Amino acid sequence: MEVRAKKALGQHFLTDQKVARAIVDALHGGLPTLEVGPGMGVLTQYLLERPDIDLKLIEIDTESVEYLLTHFQGMQGKLMEGDFLRLRLEKLFPEKFAIIGNFPYNISSQIFFKVLDYKDSIPEVVGMVQKEVAERIAEKPGSKTYGILSVLLQAWYDIEYLFTVGSGCFAPPPKVESAVIRLTRNGRTELGCDETLFKTIVKTAFGQRRKMMRNPLKPLALARGKADILSLPVFSERPEQLSVEDFVELTQLFS
């Protein structure tokens, strides 16, 4: 039995065993771990070999679920059929846990936004994503690829771009290269500003990333009675020039 890759699910099955093992080896381990989108189990086989990992899996594709149940022993109770983005993770993992996966291209950003929602419960994420997304997440200020996910994830995680994976390592081969990144929770326990407002400011600023900060943030400043701050030098910068700490300080100005 083979599983057909479904374009609607963004499926590209990893076939290179060395790459699969390298991804699993990149996980520090020692925590309950959720594999997102196991497909035909190319990562699963190596995860199951690790005694330091209590593994659970979430897979949306019925055909993949049937394959995994047929080819891997002990999947009952570990494997769930469903949508990761709709999963109530706190019910599945009452304590801290890690996430690993060859993430579908079409929902990779949404996966990371969900990780942010559970940042205090997820100390580590190892994931393979489109290279462009990996670069964006790991990028530092000053780059054109530095953006919303860069700021929001780097506020809470140390990001490592581990290695690039060519399209020939997949079936069917994607039209782009992929990359593996590792997110490790940093020591930050609070931002020092209103976190919801911080997110709003970051997303609003990058909504018009080619313009100076004054333009996209002016309505918010006016709405909060903070029109006087718009004359400060920071509002003459473009959003990609600001670090996480700069955005924290900017948020404090709006409070």
C-alpha positions in Angstrom: 0.0 0.0 0.0 1.3 3.4 -0.9 -0.1 6.8 0.0 -0.9 9.3 -2.7 0.5 12.7 -2.0 -2.4 15.2 -2.0 -1.8 18.7 -3.3 -4.7 20.1 -1.3 -2.9 18.9 1.9 0.5 20.3 0.8 2.0 16.8 0.9 5.5 16.0 -0.3 6.7 12.8 1.3 10.4 12.7 2.4 12.1 9.7 1.0 15.8 10.3 2.0 16.5 8.2 5.0 19.7 10.1 6.0 17.8 13.3 6.1 15.0 11.7 8.1 17.4 10.4 10.7 19.2 13.8 10.8 15.8 15.5 11.5 15.1 13.1 14.4 18.6 13.4 15.7 18.1 17.2 15.9 15.5 16.8 18.5 17.0 17.0 22.0 14.4 14.7 23.4 13.5 13.9 27.0 9.9 15.2 26.6 6.6 13.8 25.3 6.7 14.6 21.6 4.0 15.2 19.0 4.8 14.4 15.4 2.7 16.6 13.1 1.8 15.0 9.7 3.7 11.7 9.8 2.6 10.7 6.3 4.1 7.3 5.7 6.2 7.3 8.8 9.7 8.2 7.5 10.4 10.2 10.7 8.2 8.0 12.9 10.4 4.9 12.4 13.4 6.7 13.9 11.3 8.5 16.6 10.0 5.1 17.8 13.6 3.9 18.2 14.3 6.6 20.8 13.6 5.5 24.4 13.7 9.1 25.6 10.6 10.1 23.6 7.0 9.3 24.4 5.5 9.7 21.0 2.1 10.8 19.8 1.1 11.5 16.2 -1.6 13.7 14.5 -2.4 13.1 10.9 -5.3 14.6 8.9 -5.1 12.2 5.9 -7.2 9.1 6.3 -5.1 7.2 3.8 -1.9 8.0 5.8 -3.6 6.9 9.0 -4.5 3.5 7.5 -0.9 3.1 6.3 0.6 3.9 9.6 -1.7 1.6 11.5 -0.9 -1.2 9.0 2.9 -0.8 9.0 3.8 0.3 12.5 3.0 -1.7 15.7 1.6 0.0 18.7 0.1 2.9 16.8 -3.3 2.5 18.6 -3.5 5.1 21.3 -0.6 7.1 19.9 -2.0 8.0 16.5 -4.9 10.5 16.1 -6.7 11.3 12.9 -7.4 15.0 12.8 -6.3 18.6 12.1 -3.4 19.8 14.2 -4.6 23.4 13.9 -7.9 22.5 15.6 -6.3 20.3 18.3 -6.7 21.2 22.0 -3.1 20.6 22.9 -3.5 21.2 26.6 -5.9 18.2 26.8 -3.4 16.0 25.1 -0.3 17.2 26.9 -1.0 18.5 30.5 2.8 19.0 30.9 5.6 20.4 28.6 6.1 18.6 25.2 8.0 18.9 22.0 6.8 19.1 18.4 8.5 17.6 15.3 7.4 17.1 11.7 7.8 17.5 8.0 5.3 20.3 8.1 3.0 20.8 5.1 4.0 23.9 3.1 0.5 25.3 3.0 0.0 25.5 6.8 3.6 25.8 8.1 3.1 29.5 9.2 -0.2 28.6 10.9 1.7 25.8 12.8 4.2 28.3 14.1 1.4 30.7 15.2 -0.2 27.9 17.1 3.2 27.0 18.7 3.2 30.7 19.9 -0.2 30.2 21.5 1.4 27.3 23.6 4.8 28.7 24.0 5.0 28.1 27.8 4.2 24.4 27.1 6.5 23.8 24.1 10.2 24.1 24.9 11.3 22.7 21.5 10.2 22.4 17.9 12.1 20.7 15.1 10.5 21.1 11.7 11.1 20.9 8.0 9.5 23.7 6.1 9.9 25.6 2.8 13.4 27.1 2.7 12.0 30.6 2.3 9.9 30.2 5.5 12.9 28.8 7.4 15.0 31.8 6.3 12.3 34.2 7.3 11.9 32.7 10.7 15.6 32.7 11.4 16.5 36.0 9.8 17.9 39.0 11.8 16.7 42.6 11.6 17.8 44.5 8.5 16.8 41.9 5.9 13.9 42.0 3.5 12.8 38.5 4.6 12.7 39.5 8.3 9.0 39.8 9.1 6.1 39.0 11.5 7.0 35.4 12.2 10.7 36.5 12.7 9.8 38.9 15.4 7.1 37.0 17.2 9.0 33.7 17.3 12.4 35.3 18.2 10.7 37.0 21.1 10.3 33.6 22.8 12.6 31.2 21.0 16.2 30.8 19.9 16.0 29.9 16.2 18.6 27.7 14.5 18.7 27.1 10.7 20.1 23.6 10.7 20.4 22.4 7.1 18.9 22.7 3.6 17.1 19.8 1.9 17.0 19.5 -1.9 13.7 18.8 -3.8 15.1 15.4 -4.9 14.7 14.1 -1.4 10.9 14.1 -1.7 8.1 12.3 -3.7 6.7 14.1 -5.5 9.6 16.6 -5.6 8.5 20.1 -4.6 9.4 23.1 -6.9 11.3 24.7 -4.0 14.0 23.7 -1.6 13.2 22.9 2.0 15.1 23.5 5.3 15.1 22.1 8.8 15.0 24.6 11.7 15.0 24.1 15.5 13.2 26.4 17.9 14.4 26.3 21.6 12.5 28.2 24.2 14.6 31.1 25.5 14.7 32.3 29.1 12.1 35.1 28.6 9.2 34.8 30.9 7.5 38.1 30.0 7.9 40.8 27.3 7.8 43.7 29.6 4.8 45.1 27.7 1.2 44.2 26.8 1.7 41.0 24.7 -1.6 41.4 22.7 -0.7 45.0 21.8 2.8 43.8 20.9 1.4 41.3 18.4 -1.0 44.0 17.0 1.9 46.5 16.5 4.2 43.9 14.8 1.4 42.7 12.4 0.3 46.3 11.7 3.8 47.5 11.0 4.7 44.7 8.6 1.3 45.1 6.9 3.0 48.1 5.1 6.6 47.0 5.4 7.9 49.3 2.7 6.7 52.4 4.5 8.1 54.2 7.6 6.5 53.0 10.8 4.6 56.3 11.1 2.3 55.4 8.3 0.8 52.1 9.4 0.9 52.9 13.1 -0.6 56.4 12.9 -4.3 55.2 13.2 -3.4 53.1 16.3 -1.6 56.0 17.9 -4.5 58.3 17.3 -7.0 55.8 18.6 -5.0 55.5 21.8 -4.5 59.2 22.3 -0.8 58.9 21.6 -0.4 61.2 18.5 2.6 62.9 20.2 4.8 59.8 19.9 4.7 59.8 16.1 7.4 62.5 16.0 9.9 60.1 17.7 12.8 58.8 15.5 11.7 55.2 15.7 8.6 56.1 13.5 11.0 57.1 10.7 12.3 53.5 10.5 10.9 50.7 8.5 9.7 47.6 10.4 12.4 45.3 9.2 15.0 47.5 10.8 13.6 46.9 14.3 14.7 44.1 16.7 12.4 42.3 19.1 13.6 44.7 21.9 12.8 47.7 19.7 9.3 46.4 19.2 8.9 45.9 22.9 10.0 49.5 23.5 7.7 50.7 20.8 4.8 48.8 22.4 5.5 50.5 25.7 5.1 53.9 24.0 1.5 53.0 23.1 0.6 51.9 26.6 
